[in-house]
Amino acid sequence: MPTKEQYYEISAVARMTRLSSHVLRVWERRYSVVEPRRSDNQRRQYSQTDVDRLILLKRLVDSGHAIGSIARLGMDQLEERIEKLEESGPDHGQIGINSTNAVQRIGLIGTSIRQSVREAADADENLRIVGEFEDLDDLEKSLQPGSIEIIFYEKDTLFMEDLPMIRHSIESVGAGRAIVIYRFAEGKVLESTPGSGITALRAPIETAGVKLALGVQLQPVSSGETREISFHVDENIPPRMFSSEDLMRFSKISPSLQCECPRHLATILRSLIAFEEYSRKCESKNVEDAELHGFLHLTTAQCRFDMEKALAKVLTHEGIRY
């Protein structure tokens, strides 16, 4: 009797392949690396063939290949490349801090900057996006040392205690530096201190800005001690109606309205959300000005909520599901 084929849930596949669930979803959505079947309740189910393919792709990405360049290769082609890697030695194709290879491999974290970084990579053969990740922890778990040399990291707010975590990620994956795109930051964070390996750039940043950041001398930010912060949560703060991914999707919609309201409102909301987070953290960090920052936090949150309702009304008027 034929044996029943084994299928695995995404959590099991993540463990077997050492790819995070987020990376698996990105690879499927953007590169169609595998096509898992769906269960009755619409959960992803992966075959053993899918798992074997993902393991080979992960091995090649860890060796420095950009996922976009190998995503559509067949199993025979993937295995052939693995054999060439083994023949060339364990260091073949990898880029570390001391590499002289002209190709700059990028690990990308962020939604708003995603398109700009992709456009820069598409236009320059010496730039490659190795993978897109949910956060720093996801990046560290998904990549082996030497897989990338640059971390592109979008972070709405940048504080002193964020810097040790960023530096840890740089060291963990063997990158040369991290380029952090922020909207709001403490002034002292932006003081230049040579050798930190972090470049801080204020958002928004377009494709030209990405290229410039990759080609100029580092302008690192200062170091600081890590400390525990307890955040105050105001019960009057309205919950968010839309996620960052939702806003990114709405900003790309081309509606019938000539003023392109969904795109403009999504842009406004991203800035409001960033300042809301910034003032929320300042409320707890700065005891002297806690009352002022508490007022700013609440006022911004209420403004953000009103703008979310405005966006929801526009989407409904346009017949756009959300």
KOLGUDREN-324708 format. One record per residue: residue in three letters; x, y, z of N, C-alpha, C, O in turn. Coordinates in steps of 0.001 Angstrom, whole numbers, plus 500000, padded with zeros to 6 digits. Atoms other than C-alpha are relative to their C-alpha. Last residue first. Layout:
<recs>
ALAXYZXYZXYZXYZ
...
</recs>
This chain:
<recs>
TYR498934499808499021490217546568504954499717499202501257500506499236502201
ARG500119500800498772488240546092501772501182500257500909502311500428500450
ILE498762500725499701488261548933499231499845499261501320499499499865502335
GLY500277501427500145484858550015497909501218499136500237501305498023499719
GLU499342500522501205486100553568497324499712498516499766500094497960498736
HIS500537499263501146483615555056499815500563499434498688499860499365497680
THR501371500492500189484558552353502342499373500660498769498704499998497976
LEU499895501360500524488246553169501898498618499412499718498406498744498706
VAL499567499905501397487545556886502331500059498612499366499620498428498231
LYS501131499477500760485535556240505521500342500106498518499513499794497663
ALA500998501067500116488275554002506940498802500457499162498263499684498370
LEU499511500948501002490871556691506192498983498880499780498731498480498643
ALA500107499333501302488835559283508084500450499073498877499817499008497823
LYS501425500032500357488415556881510988499765500676498649498919500248497863
GLU500306501385500378492177556358511010498530499872499591498196499175498632
MET499527500166501372492638560152510983499759498570499506499498498361498322
ASP500908499247500869490461560456514092500401499831498533499543499676497665
PHE501245500756500063492452557680515799498977500690499091498259500028498343
ARG499786501188500844495761559368514944498699499215499826498391498751498728
CYS499930499491501375494506562649516400500170498841499025499529498796497974
GLN501373499641500370493474560829519585499949500539498567499008500258497824
ALA500768501234500163496874559139519771498566500304499572498009499625498709
THR499617500611501278498666562447519156499186498746499729498753498512498601
THR500503499157501079496749564156521955500307499400498632499458499389497741
LEU501451500143500082497348561280524387499431500799498820498579500301498083
HIS500335501385500333501074561096523734498501499855499766498064499332498741
LEU499696500194501418501540564875523680499612498603499539499091498427498438
PHE500981499221500772499734565214527033500225499795498502499272499586497751
GLY501258500728499863501839562431528524498889500680499217498070500024498575
HIS499958501094500967504912564141527097498762499110500091498338498519499098
LEU500059499466501351504014567349528931499973498876498968499167498902498038
GLU501354499497500221503213565553532187499844500521498573498835500263497916
ALA500939501113500181506398563504532032498591500494499688497901499928498840
ASP500986499586501002508615566550531461498927498931499769498297498897498712
GLU500276498570499884510742566244534600498881500441499057498052501274499422
VAL500859499763498844510467562450534676499593501472500085498445501792500393
ASN499691498660499535511831562016531163499044500387501126497929500845500879
LYS498563499773499896512005558340530254500339501328500673501335501428501389
SER499431500810498936508393557365530957501478500309500231501978500148501345
GLU500842499823498811506645560110528963500585499242501180500504499712502314
CYS499491498831499289509526560061526479499219500243501294499765500760502268
LYS498760500394499340508501556510525526500586501172500800501092500979501905
ARG500323501007498972504924557517524793501247499603500771501212499495501997
SER500470499272498817506094560695523012499627499036501114499762499370502291
TYR498907499198499451508148558607520566499563500708501285500273500655502290
GLU499092500915499317505406556031520037501140500767500667501545500444501784
GLU500737500537498852502855558750519227500900499066500819500919499133502048
PHE499891498997498942505435560453517013499244499558501249499650499877502367
ALA498612499908499558505836557263514936500148501006501141500843500733502120
ILE499714501196499197502085556673514796501429500042500536501681499670501682
LEU500680499864498713501489560239513629500314498824500927500552499006502121
SER499287498988499219504131559906510899499363500180501381500074500302502378
ARG498704500571499626502666556629509626500806500992500844501467500596501804
LEU500148500904498860499181558146509787501322499391500427501564499223501622
ILE500213499196498787500093561058507531499950499104501226500550499415502255
THR498728499318499720501504558698504886499902500828501283500807500803502116
ALA499086501025499475498403556464505055501345500613500368501940500242501379
LEU500382500267498613496192559549504673500923498956500634501286499071501805
HIS499628498852499169498045560642501542499683499749501471500485500077502345
ARG498541499895499932497890557200499913500430501141500925501336500973501741
PRO499431501099499202494229556648500764501511500101500157502042499867501242
CYS500114499874498545493343560192499576500571498820500787501260499050501781
GLU499281501153499457494629559860496018500001500020501530501045499869502164
CYS499099499508498965493398563399495170500795498874500661501664499142501491
GLN498834499375500597491933562166491866501011500469501040502197500587500732
LEU499890498615499565489582559774493651501283500616499457502360500044499626
SER500629499153501001489237556645491512500058501472500396499946502351499542
PRO501464499943499996491744554820493690499461500911498915500222501539498178
SER500324498926500961495372553923492957498484500080499867497909499449498980
ILE501266500099500715496376551920496044499832501197499061500161502329499414
LYS499734500413501379500068551863496968498734499904499155498795499612497960
SER499224498953500652499710553869500206500301499668498542500719500543497783
PHE500889498910500404496886551541501270500772501081499238500220501724498345
ARG500845500476501104499261548546501262499099501127499485498936501293498276
MET499127500107501162501863550358503390499186499576498775499414500070497671
LEU499728498650500489499133551414505796500893499976498773500718500777497855
ASP501226499449500596497899547843506150500281501365499374499891501634498238
GLU500157500655501301501454546549506710498755500512499283498771500698498066
SER499041499363500905501942549124509485499905499400498604500042500112497609
SER498609500370499767498747547822511126500913500749499034500438501391498098
PHE499266500563501139495414549623510996501438499680500398502069500429501143
MET500930500657500913492761550450513613500728499266498873500213498287498333
ARG499788499769501427495181551267516406498987499216499168498657498073499483
PRO499198501019500693493782551231519940500142500340498521499323501069497961
PRO500795500881500877492558554490521541500899498986499295502028499318498935
ILE499354500087501303494692555840524433499190499065499100499047497889499437
ASN500716499169500958492294556655527272500609499959498601500059500537497662
GLU501214500705500426493500553699529355499191500813498997498297500280498340
ASP501170499202499658496935555311529446498760499305499463498691498966498281
VAL501067500197500980499784552803529362498756500730500469498197500383501510
HIS501327499706499483502952553913531151498965499817498894499135500332497789
PHE500830499039500718506101552236529917498632500135500649498016499156501069
SER501377500445499796508662550616532181499084501063499414499118502223499826
ILE500984498923500026512184551102530829498605499398500224498230498434499557
GLU501378500455500073515107548826531652499055501186500078499224502072500916
ARG500701499938498731518532550191530857498558499597499814497999499744498727
THR501347500549500065521139549613528179499345500103501366499978499806502379
GLU500264501157499152524132551918528337498559499558499834497659500376499646
GLY500666499707498738524930554205525430499726498742500778499750497648500213
SER500294501194499218526886554465522217499321500406501292499354501574501681
SER499263500217498762526722557408519870499573498732500699498486498204500468
VAL500649499349498873525576557327516295500692499586501278501471498633501295
PRO500557500815498928527719556523513321499359500827501098499627502018501257
GLN500212498945499027528145558668510221499335499347501200498121499453501376
LEU500929500175498891529668556055507963499900501268500836500892501960501065
GLN499340500381498757531391557236504813498962499869501102497947500566501089
VAL499271498953499282529157557374501737500682499431501227500422498296501626
GLY498747499614500638528134554788499147500829501005500762501953501308500360
LEU499135501150500232525423552775500836501367500403499470502320499626499530
ALA499638500589498708523729555821502311500958498832499838501808498602500697
LEU499044499109499359523812557568498929500479499407501325501667499465501644
LYS498729500130500711522150554608497231501081500853500659502225500421500802
VAL499472501334499708519410554527499852501367499827499359502308499357499997
GLY499446499955498658518913558277499560500598498672500430501606498633501136
ALA498736499269500089518467557999495806500681500078501357501906499998501446
THR498994500862500619515828555308496349501365500677499924502390500053500201
GLU500346500521501316513848557515498744501148499171499437502177499002500092
ILE498808500143500826514215558114502471499595499332498689498940498290498695
PRO500014501066501013511425559438504668501284499984499188501972500998499070
ALA500998500318501016512783559175507267499245501271499612499194502210500407
ARG501395499661499726515826560465509175499102499624498817499452499874497663
LEU500534499094501004519089558607508711498525500255500279497765499330500567
ALA501386499625499745521154556928511456499556501046498981500192502091498851
THR500300498741500679524346555083510462498518500296500195497673499468499856
ILE501410499679500224525504552425512917499887501356499319500464502342499779
GLY500542500849501051528937550763512925498547500253499693497926499465498979
SER501175500712499495529840552289516313499414499053498964498758498077499329
GLY499827501417499728533414553091515250498777499253500484498879498067500798
PRO499355500903500964533453556861515463500006498556500475500199498269501657
THR498948500677499250530918558571517761500635498987499073499988498003498715
SER499096500932500684528615561105516083501060499460500953501688500217501693
GLU498638499488499906525887562647518240500960498965499414500903497790499776
LEU499500499616501310522533561427516916501391500649500036501906501083499006
VAL499744501206500781521620559505520048500695500358498687501472499567498152
LYS498682500523499658522055562677522109500340498729499225501512498380499084
GLY498902499225500552519166564339520281501353499390500280502216499393499402
GLU499407499124498996516723561575521080501194500731499397501959500156498622
ALA498889500530499206515153560214517925500414501006501057500234502213500895
PHE499749499165498832512048560547515755501098499353500836501140498132500991
ARG500831498805500149511401559292512229500219500970501161500226502186500973
TYR500864499644498882514130556676511937499139501213499643499411501929498679
ILE500867498939500497515960554809509167498981500307501085498149499459501409
VAL501281499907499306518794552780510701499232501209499470499723502337499524
ILE500550498701500372521699551747508471498585500058500564497703499318500127
ALA501454499914500091523551548883510155499622501426499629500160502382500187
ARG500683498852499419527203548037509677498496499850499894497982498950499229
GLY499060498909499819529818545510508634499367501189500695500035501921501425
ALA500163498890500939527648542457509148501054501072500273501684501088501330
GLY498737499686500664528878539327510918499887501104498974500653501136498011
VAL500048500462501395525371538080511667501262500346499225501350500087498025
SER500558501346500085525734538239515464500010499457498581500309498282498371
GLU498977500994499655528087541240515452499485498582499779500231497713499329
ILE498884499840500941525655543509513593501048498919500240501518498276499301
SER500422500626501257522765542109515636501100500099498952501334499151498202
HIS499977501449499802524577542935518889499612499276498722500207498253498382
ARG498603500430500103525235546468517613500132498492500186500958497856499531
ILE499620499911501411521517546934517002501438499529499823501740498782498892
MET500674501084500713520652545651520471500374500001498519500557498944497916
PRO499334501280499730523281547892522070499370498825499266500075497910498840
LEU498709500151500667521856550924520191500722498699500330501264498075499418
ASP500124500797501222518200550601521172501368499649499405501508498646498705
GLU500007501424499662518874551727524754499800499102498788499965497887498894
MET498675500479499633519920555159523505500011498498500267500959497806499892
PHE499551499585498685516599555761521779501351499371500319501795498448499636
LEU498650500470499708515423555618518159500466500609501320500586501827501451
THR499379499240498912511745555842517242501346499382500348501496498161500366
ASP500644498691499889510104554798513957500664500873501058500853502070500843
LYS500460499926498614512604552017513316499430501390500234500155502380500144
GLU500944498902499802513453550875509795499462499960501422498924498945501863
TYR500931500187498883516575548683509668499124501243500161499624502319500489
PHE500863498833500182518788548126506647498832499843500956498043498907500828
ILE501371500111499495521445545680507859499294501323499718499739502374500180
ILE500730498792499617524590545567505732498608499626500503497906498821499891
GLU499072499034499432527283542904505286499315501286500425499933502127501078
ILE500232498635500450525153539848504744501101500896500557501829500521501477
SER501001500010501069525497536057504942499748501392499426499428501526498245
GLY499406499855501318528788536190506868499013500048498863499415500240497715
PRO498982498952500119527429534844510145500626500020498605500973498973498060
GLN498734500410499422524376532621509566501012501122499832500874501943498925
LEU498763499870500766521004534177508937501195499456500778501275499586501999
SER500131500488501374517464533306510041501307499987499218501410499290498209
LYS500338501427500020517752533542513824500051499414498597500277498215498430
GLU498927500765499375519604536870513745499741498495499929500667497710499724
LEU498815499965500857517163538391511229501117499127500573501744498360499843
ASP500300500825501164514103537309513222501211499918499080501538498845498573
ASP499953501377499520515607538797516385499749499015498859500412497982498765
LEU498604500393499834516310542045514562500128498554500457501019497835500004
ASP499299499166499019512714542371513340501429499486500140501830498570499423
GLU501007499312499195510277541007510743500648500958500989500165502074501180
PHE500238500574498690512838540072508122499059500871500815498893502061500548
GLU500798498996499306513467540532504417499487499377501286498989498252501281
GLY501256500391499372516264538484502847499314501188500649499944502206500938
VAL499931501418499659519468538500500797498686499533500613498249498412500354
ILE500778500221498779518729541838499163499988498496500262499359497737499524
ARG500903501148499959521534542315496652499284499939501336499907500067502390
LEU500846500008498814523446545418495620499052498812499931498385498604498917
ASN499145500199498836526378545187493192499236500067501322499832499965502394
GLU499662501418499884524056544652490222500886499703501197501046498541501571
ASP498552500129499814522613548126490791500342498535500227499919497945501222
ALA499279499126500929519154549174489556501517499831500063502234500377499225
ASP500330500377501382517242546286491124500824500793498993501120500304497902
ALA499362501286500299519041546836494438499745499567498560500627499010497906
ALA498555499782500033518121550535494565500726498720499622501678498753498842
GLU499701499278501230514527549742493624501501500255499866502056500162498771
ARG500145500923501135514335547094496345500369500689498691501072500115497859
VAL498826500875499971515726549521498946499944499009498831500968498718498213
SER498814499218500356513171552168497980501247499128499961502076499265499062
GLN500007499734501433510297549666497977501248500746499561501812500445498509
ARG499821501217500805511106548294501421500121500299498511501034499809497846
ILE498765499886500784511621551638503152500170498864499002501081498893498175
SER499990498767500785508020551931504369501224500107499107501139500651498006
THR501051499980501014507783548274505438500098501238499110500058501122497885
GLY500787498784500130510887547543507477499000499921498872499178499157497923
ILE501070500006499002513735545113508127499217501294499836499776502373500034
LEU500942498885499943516081544329505225498920499779501052498282498727501094
GLY501118500550499254519242542193505225499052501147500320499470502145500908
ILE500813499228499065521537543466502506498966499115500671498312498301500018
ARG501196500796499711524387541983500524499271500603501192499877500955502204
GLN500468499731498642526914544446499107498672499268500216497677499564499554
VAL501443500152499827528747543093496060499647500235501467500266499669502368
ALA500664498718500258532274544517495732498500499926500218497863500955500444
ASN500981500143501067533876541469497406499235501311499826498804501908500812
THR499675499012501029536821542584499586499043499915498824499207500650497850
SER500031500448501383535496540822502674500352501133499047500047502297499304
ASN498724499755500641536657541979506119500029499602498530501101499575497926
ILE499567498632499790533227542391507667501263500316499219501428501435498733
GLY499894499605498612531914539205506184500521501420500087500590502133499085
ILE499473498651499806530690538131502783499994500303501479498955500190502130
GLN500443499293498824530232534486501912500660501363500093501792501558499651
GLY501193499168500183530444533165498374499589500797501201498667501606501096
HIS500341499528501342532808530310499158498733500845500023497710500451500583
ASP500086498544500003533845530157502821499569500570498662499473501787498504
PRO501070499450499164533031526477503342499846501502499925498785502027500262
GLY499629499800498611535150525227500413498909500719500762498017501300500144
SER499228498764499852534933525494496648500430500257501427501287501106501674
GLU498715500158500679533878521868496152500897501209500228502119501079500295
GLU499218500959499226531164522211498790501373499785499381502361499597500091
LEU499607499380498739529843525372497158500920499080500792501941499511501327
LYS498926499058500319529891523729493743500494500710501254501688500969501405
GLU498796500783500269527864520834495145501183500904499687502297500647500142
ILE499508500461498696525337523269496612501290499208499818502239499374500585
ARG499332498855499383525012524923493202500557499630501381501629500095501768
GLU498755499764500733524271521580491592500778501165500609502002501111500722
GLU499031500993499533521717520781494297501347500171499302502398499952499905
LEU499616499639498636519894524027493528501062499044500536502044499468501145
GLN499135498829500079519928523298489806500471500444501378501622500848501547
ASP498725500418500578518571519793490323500986501156499946502169500989500245
MET499241500720498973515866521108492674501369499575499467502366499676500183
GLY500499501333499672514694523639490100500889499317501026501978499797501339
LEU499194501131500470515672527308490209499353498682500406498717498588501456
ARG500714500757501032512900529867490654500822498848499423500417498221498444
ALA501339500439499579514054531330493985499317499089498992498566498196499385
ILE500044501471499989517757531428493090498590499458500242498380498245500217
SER499239500561501123518396535059492100499898498480499915500261497891498896
GLY500644499711501277515645536540494279500690499372498807500064499149497771
ILE501111500920500195517010534748497351499321500238498651498841499296498021
ALA501247499272499785520307536613497033498838499076499671498870498384498654
HIS500867499830501159523203534152497289498762500824500390498197500625501465
GLY499893498695500643525662534800500131499149500204498775499150501303498219
SER498710499903500679526446531358501520500131501276499178501131501481498491
ASP498971499864498968523604531605504019501393500139499396502302500676500030
VAL500116498632499482521292532210501058501057500246501071501659501319501117
LEU499423499101500999522571528995499452499933501456500454500874502217500228
ARG498551500236500054521940526900502569500670500974499019501738501512499311
LYS499408499406498793518496528460503067501518499844499978502245500769500338
LEU500021498552500180517545527627499475500662500705501185501430501651501006
LEU498978499668500995518639524011499958500081501515499786501174502076499703
ILE498693500235499370516647523698503184501125500361499039502116500972499438
LEU499718498867499122513623525293501522501359499859500681502065500848500880
ARG499681498852500851513680522711498734500394501212500854501356501912500538
ASP498684500253500596513839519808501180500444501189499149501612501578499176
VAL498995499841498945510934521278503161501400499820499431502298500608499726
ASP499898498573499681508778521702500057501114500252501008501916501173500851
THR499308499381501141509549518124498991500176501494500224501236502049499933
GLN498580500240499781508570516933502478500827500597498864501941501072499087
SER499591501378500273505196518588501932501481499841500315502185500826500542
TYR498849500189500878504173521852503592500317498517499839500293497759500809
GLN499487501345499767500747522675505051501065499692498944500802499747497743
ARG499002500513500922499648526298505415500431498598500415500619498311501598
ARG498632499959499481496491526860507466500950499384498974500600498420498292
GLN499126499078500747493280527625505576501393500164500594502055501171500345
ASN500079498703499315490902525962508115501008501009499452501337501996500110
ASP501400499568499998490327523032505757499819501358500675498941502135500299
SER500887500909499289494074522789505228498573500532499944498325501592499370
ARG500752499421498894495907524756502568499099498950500626498460498166499925
ARG501453500160500107498618523421500264499343500623501233500026500974502195
PRO500601500944499048502100524864500298498494499879499788497835500832499373
GLU501440499745499971503335526530497113499343498990500939498826497966500492
VAL500796501225499894507105526845497295498527500399499998498189501568500184
VAL498996501066499891509681529517496351499346498627500137499861497642499608
SER500684501256500348506935531851495115500960498810500064500984497978499156
TYR499165500778500909509358534836495290499390498665499578499943497988498711
ARG499245499183500957507319537652496876500708499163498950500815499587497800
ARG500789498927500598504533535814498692500763500722498896500205501004497836
GLU501124500538500767506328532526499338499267501112499250498956500975498067
TRP499470500759501146509645534075500360498870499453499133498976499458497907
VAL499467499027500961507845536625502552500513499285498758500228499704497636
ARG501142499336500647505776533909504245500479501002498946499899501099497864
LEU500684500964500850508838531778504958498855500661499239498685500436498041
VAL499199500121501217510710534821506268499347499017499034499333499261497827
HIS500124498760500766507892535536508745500774499902498690500254500271497638
SER501305500024500674507718531915509886499812501245499145499231501175498062
SER501124499561499181511442532054510662498703499936499195498725499933497964
LEU500563498775500560513844529937508623498823500410500882498009499564501251
ARG499367498861499334515909527372510505499662501321499292500439502276499312
THR499214499269500996514746524747507970500824501130500611501713501674499957
MET499195500895500832513474522118510385500935500755499065502046500302498791
ARG498979500689499190512290524558513070500925499169499127502137499173499340
ALA499062498982499524510519526862510609501112499362500826502276499750500716
VAL499099499708501119508953523834508931501037501036500410502197500947500008
ALA499079501133500111507500522738512277501013500237498882502191499910499026
SER499112499952498841505987526182512886501028498869499950502190499061500309
ILE498931499032500217504619526276509320500970500068501176502161500310500975
GLU500447498633499758502626523070509773501197500942499903502346500503499954
TYR499563499329498790503983519891508200499396501394500096499210502075499087
TYR500060498547500131502660517375505683500297500641501355500005500071502406
GLN499954499222498765503574513693505360499952501494499691500631501968498781
GLU498974498964499966502489511785502276499881500835501270498786501195501704
LYS500612498681500058500430508667502990501073501066500142501922500986501030
THR499983499284498738502321505494502222499410501383499806499578502004498757
PRO499210498768500029501300503495499175499904500717501339498839500751501955
MET500841498800500000500000500000500000500878501253500000501880501305500714
</recs>
